Amino acid sequence: MLQIHTNYSLTKLNTFGLTAAAEYFVVIESLEQLRECIANPQLRTMPWWILGGGSNVVLPDLVHGLVLQVSLRGKDLVAEDDKAWYVRAGAGENWHKFVQWTLGQGWGGLENLSLIPGTVGASPVQNIGAYGVEIKDVFHELQAINLKTGELHTFAHHDCRFSYRDSVFKQEEAGVWCIISVVFRLSKNHQVKTSYGDIEQALLELGLEKTPSNVAQAVITVRQRKLPDPAEIGNAGSYFKNPIIPTTQAVTLKRQYPEVVMYSVDAQSTKLAAGWLIEQAGWKGRELGVVGMFARQALVMVNHGGAIQDDVIRLENKIKDEINQKFGVSIEAEPIKWE
């Protein structure tokens, strides 16, 4: 039976630990419960918000409308051919635990995405990525329900319009669909990627060969070394996207700042390391009230206790302004701000 909560605290349901509450709150554990919500005339008159693991959102003090926490579970092998395994997981499955489960079955491909907080259902929305791998590289299809009509629809790869930390679910289809399950295509000819970040060095330090499970362990080691645990200090992971600028601008910037960290995207575009820009602007380990940038990773904003959305936005805007003034580069926030 559907249980609707009022004035429900979300403080422990967002990894940033922001003080927040939902006007109305429902946990969705079955498609029947979701369809019951859709059919409820009172609920249909208010704004709806989809909450997964709460790892990539910046919540206001009070979320007006209905918050749906998607807790649909289950994971299985749905198909197999000569080239790949096709693995499905419910939207409410914990992402990291799912990755480790696939590795335990002997299926490589997700190892570089180990220890990313959040749920399976949120992974294609954000096109999450780390250490040279993005969801779009392993995505096959997903199923979602239209929150207005109750229609069940399958989205193929091209339907999702994946781009850097983006998808159709963050753009024109934002708020229209509730993802219920995702199918990943894991290649049987998978080649591990170890050239990004400190993965190679971590493998050497751990004395491990280049296997998917060992790469996962190296990724976990590196992430734990650099990134704060949300259970210990509130954060939403990498707060800013790495900006992509014209290569001509990057060449000029390189002349001014020879140590600037950048990666070629194509002949016309270059990606800059936002963490380097933030650190050079003097924000690594620096605080503004109860929020600040993490001392070991300038890209991560942290909550030192009692922060609200306004505190986060104030620091975000200050850093954006200073980066623009110093480097002539615009950076964007990665987490989604709720109203």
Secondary structure, 3 states (H helix, E strand, C coil): CCCCEEEEECHHHCCCCCCCEEEEEEEECCHHHHHHHHHCCCHHHCCEEEECCCCCEECCCEEEEEEEEECCCCEEEEEECCCEEEEEEECCCEHHHHHHHHHHCCCCCCHHHCCCCCEHHHHHHHCCEECCEEHHHCEEEEEEEECCCCCEEEEEHHHHCCECCECCCCCCCCCCEEEEEEEEEEECCCCCCCCCCCHHHHHHHHCCCCCHHHHHHHHHHHHHHHCCCCCCCEEEEECECCCEEEHHHHHHHHHHCCCCCEEECCCCEEEECHHHHHHHCCCECCEECCEEECCCCCCEEEECCCCCHHHHHHHHHHHHHHHHHHHCCCCCECCEECC
